[in-house]
């Protein structure tokens, strides 16, 4: 498949789910009550990133997989296992910018003019449910009394962000003008995780301030730019909820119509939104995690 076909096919799947009222970038949960986190490659230990997160979540939900671990065909063999006969792979996307010299392009620091072309490639992986011989790599199933308590971790992320947050009233919003987040009173939420999920949505908006990631969004509900920013915030908060182990409900179904409009007008918008959501996720995680040596973007996406 070429670039256009790859992105169009992924977007078509997301549109189908949205029309059914499902937000496929939200983390799925197994029937035993355990949590599915960010999809991870069992061979490298690396999390998948950007658009690959909702792609693999959608496949997990649709096919009923019981693990968030994935592996390539050859990788499974390297680990001593093998993909079962007749199992079908799920493909992800590697994005790599290709820089070409062009007299009409922008001038770089060296004075040379160049333009950048987005280059998409597919890679193929199998869920660990489709592989034999690697059951020893599955995480242990939590037992009673060992449930993960994510709220203190969410509190830490919100605190270390340094964002100005006011908790009062019944509305949740981020105001760019005074760079301030307003959240409803905590007692108004049925469960604490819903409060944190809402807070992470607004915190994703907060990362878009010009002093941080400098995103642009519309001024009123119904603007395409406004809907696109809400898509970024929804995906970013879903990624964060998964990372922190939160099952909170975001309750933003009213935006689905706007998202459908955007995706039907421009099938590339989904990839851009996932990329912006990943940047917000990385920005917020960097505030609480120890710095580490980074790997090239294309290499991480292919993990």
GIGITA-V446568 format. One record per residue. N is the residue number from 1. RES is the residue in one letter. PHI is phi in degrees with one decimal (* if undefined). D_FIRST is the distance of its C-alpha to the first C-alpha in Angstrom with 1 decimal. Layout:
# GIGITA-V446568
N:RES:PHI:D_FIRST  N:RES:PHI:D_FIRST
This chain:
# GIGITA-V446568
1:X:*:0.0  2:X:-88.7:3.8  3:X:-51.8:6.8  4:X:-62.9:8.0  5:X:-66.8:5.7  6:X:-60.8:6.0  7:X:-67.3:9.7  8:X:-62.6:10.4  9:X:-68.7:9.8  10:X:-63.3:11.9  11:X:-62.8:14.4  12:X:-60.3:14.8  13:X:-65.1:15.9  14:X:-66.4:18.3  15:X:-60.4:19.7  16:X:-59.7:20.4  17:X:-67.7:22.3  18:X:-63.8:24.2  19:X:-63.1:25.3  20:X:-86.2:26.8  21:X:84.1:28.6  22:X:-108.7:26.8  23:X:-99.3:25.7  24:X:-71.6:22.9  25:X:-88.5:23.3  26:X:-81.6:26.8  27:X:-63.4:27.7  28:X:-98.9:28.4  29:X:-126.7:31.6  30:X:-80.1:32.5  31:X:-70.0:35.2  32:X:-87.1:37.7  33:X:95.3:37.8  34:X:-78.4:36.0  35:X:-105.0:33.4  36:X:-92.3:29.7  37:X:-96.0:29.1  38:X:-62.4:26.2  39:X:-53.8:23.7  40:X:-133.9:24.5  41:X:-84.4:23.3  42:X:-70.6:26.2  43:X:-77.9:25.9  44:X:-96.1:26.0  45:X:80.4:27.8  46:X:-87.1:25.6  47:X:-75.4:24.6  48:X:-75.4:21.0  49:X:-132.2:20.9  50:X:55.9:19.8  51:X:-63.4:17.1  52:X:-68.3:16.7  53:X:-65.6:20.3  54:X:-65.2:19.9  55:X:-60.2:16.6  56:X:-76.1:18.7  57:X:-62.9:21.8  58:X:-61.9:20.3  59:X:-65.1:19.3  60:X:-62.0:22.8  61:X:-66.8:24.5  62:X:-68.8:22.7  63:X:-99.8:23.2  64:X:72.6:26.5  65:X:-65.7:26.0  66:X:-109.0:29.2  67:X:-144.1:28.0  68:X:-101.3:25.9  69:X:-96.7:25.3  70:X:-131.5:22.0  71:X:-156.3:21.3  72:X:-75.4:18.8  73:X:-59.4:19.5  74:X:-69.4:21.2  75:X:-60.7:22.9  76:X:-60.4:24.5  77:X:-66.0:25.9  78:X:-62.2:27.3  79:X:-86.9:29.0  80:X:95.7:30.6  81:X:-115.3:28.7  82:X:-157.0:26.1  83:X:-73.4:23.4  84:X:-63.6:25.1  85:X:-60.0:24.1  86:X:72.6:21.7  87:X:-73.8:20.6  88:X:-102.1:17.0  89:X:-81.4:15.2  90:X:-114.1:14.2  91:X:-101.2:11.3  92:X:-116.4:12.3  93:X:-124.6:11.3  94:X:-103.5:12.9  95:X:-105.4:14.0  96:X:-139.3:15.8  97:X:-70.9:17.6  98:X:-104.9:17.7  99:X:-97.4:21.3  100:X:-120.5:22.1  101:X:-68.7:25.6  102:X:-155.1:26.3  103:X:-66.6:29.8  104:X:-95.9:28.9  105:X:-82.8:27.4  106:X:-81.9:29.5  107:X:-80.6:32.1  108:X:-92.8:32.0  109:X:-58.4:35.1  110:X:-88.0:35.3  111:X:88.1:35.5  112:X:-77.4:32.3  113:X:-99.1:30.0  114:X:-151.1:26.3  115:X:-129.3:23.3  116:X:-108.4:20.5  117:X:-113.2:16.9  118:X:-70.9:14.7  119:X:-117.6:12.0  120:X:-109.3:9.6  121:X:-131.0:8.5  122:X:-100.5:8.2  123:X:-130.7:11.4  124:X:-123.5:12.8  125:X:-136.2:16.4  126:X:-124.1:19.2  127:X:-69.6:22.1  128:X:-60.8:25.4  129:X:-63.0:26.5  130:X:-92.9:24.2  131:X:-117.1:25.8  132:X:-103.7:29.2  133:X:90.9:31.6  134:X:-124.2:30.8  135:X:-61.9:33.0  136:X:-68.9:35.2  137:X:-90.8:32.6  138:X:-71.8:32.7  139:X:-68.7:34.8  140:X:-64.8:38.2  141:X:-76.5:38.7  142:X:-64.7:41.0  143:X:-106.8:44.4  144:X:-56.8:47.0  145:X:90.1:48.4  146:X:-118.5:45.3  147:X:-67.3:43.2  148:X:-72.8:41.4  149:X:-107.7:43.2  150:X:-83.4:40.7  151:X:-60.1:42.9  152:X:-58.0:44.7  153:X:-67.9:41.4  154:X:-65.0:40.3  155:X:-60.0:43.8  156:X:-64.3:43.4  157:X:-62.4:40.1  158:X:-62.6:41.6  159:X:-65.3:44.8  160:X:-73.3:43.3  161:X:-64.3:41.1  162:X:78.2:44.3  163:X:-68.0:43.3  164:X:-79.6:46.2  165:X:-126.7:46.0  166:X:-113.4:48.6  167:X:-109.7:48.9  168:X:-169.1:50.8  169:X:75.4:50.6  170:X:-122.0:47.8  171:X:-109.4:44.9  172:X:-121.0:42.1  173:X:-163.6:40.8  174:X:-116.0:40.2  175:X:-106.3:42.1  176:X:-68.3:40.8  177:X:-57.4:44.0  178:X:-107.1:46.1  179:X:53.8:43.2  180:X:-135.4:44.4  181:X:-102.3:43.0  182:X:-117.9:45.1  183:X:-122.2:44.6  184:X:-63.5:46.7  185:X:-56.2:49.5  186:X:-59.4:48.5  187:X:-67.7:50.8  188:X:-77.8:49.0  189:X:-91.2:46.1  190:X:-65.3:46.4  191:X:-132.8:44.9  192:X:-61.8:44.5  193:X:-63.6:40.8  194:X:-66.2:40.2  195:X:-61.8:42.2  196:X:-68.3:40.0  197:X:-61.4:36.7  198:X:-65.3:38.1  199:X:-61.7:39.3  200:X:-69.8:36.0  201:X:-61.6:34.3  202:X:-68.5:37.0  203:X:-67.3:36.8  204:X:-65.3:33.1  205:X:-56.1:34.2  206:X:-57.8:36.9  207:X:-65.6:34.5  208:X:-81.3:33.4  209:X:-56.1:36.8  210:X:-60.7:37.1  211:X:-82.3:38.9  212:X:-120.4:36.0  213:X:-96.3:32.4  214:X:55.2:33.3  215:X:-89.9:31.0  216:X:-114.2:31.8  217:X:-142.7:32.2  218:X:-71.1:34.1  219:X:-98.1:37.7  220:X:-146.5:37.9  221:X:-59.3:36.3  222:X:106.5:34.0  223:X:-63.1:32.8  224:X:-61.5:29.0  225:X:-66.4:29.6  226:X:-65.4:31.8  227:X:-64.3:29.3  228:X:-64.1:26.6  229:X:-63.7:29.2  230:X:-65.8:30.1  231:X:-64.5:26.4  232:X:-60.6:26.5  233:X:-65.9:29.9  234:X:-65.2:29.0  235:X:-70.1:26.0  236:X:-60.7:28.1  237:X:-69.3:31.0  238:X:-64.2:28.9  239:X:-61.3:27.7  240:X:-66.9:31.4  241:X:-58.9:32.8  242:X:-65.2:30.7  243:X:-60.0:31.7  244:X:-90.5:35.4  245:X:83.7:35.5  246:X:-95.2:36.3  247:X:-106.6:35.8  248:X:-61.0:36.9  249:X:-92.5:36.1  250:X:-86.8:35.0  251:X:57.6:35.8  252:X:-118.7:33.8  253:X:-61.7:32.7  254:X:-63.6:34.1  255:X:-88.3:31.2  256:X:-57.5:28.5  257:X:-60.0:29.1  258:X:-66.1:28.6  259:X:-65.4:25.4  260:X:-60.9:24.0  261:X:-59.4:25.1  262:X:-62.9:23.3  263:X:-67.4:20.0  264:X:-74.0:20.2  265:X:-80.7:21.2  266:X:-145.8:18.6  267:X:-70.0:15.5  268:X:-79.2:15.4  269:X:-61.8:18.9  270:X:-64.1:18.0  271:X:-64.5:16.4  272:X:-64.7:19.4  273:X:-64.6:21.8  274:X:-64.1:20.7  275:X:-65.7:21.0  276:X:-66.7:24.5  277:X:-63.9:25.5  278:X:-64.9:24.7  279:X:-63.8:26.9  280:X:-64.8:29.6  281:X:-58.6:29.4  282:X:-63.6:29.7  283:X:-60.9:32.5  284:X:-71.4:34.5  285:X:-64.4:34.0  286:X:-63.9:35.2  287:X:-74.9:38.5  288:X:-119.2:39.4  289:X:-101.7:37.7  290:X:-69.0:39.0  291:X:-63.1:37.2  292:X:-143.3:35.1  293:X:-68.8:33.3  294:X:-88.0:29.7  295:X:-102.0:26.7  296:X:-55.2:24.0  297:X:-55.1:21.5  298:X:-61.5:18.4  299:X:-67.5:20.4  300:X:-68.2:21.5  301:X:-63.3:18.2  302:X:-84.3:17.0  303:X:-59.7:20.3
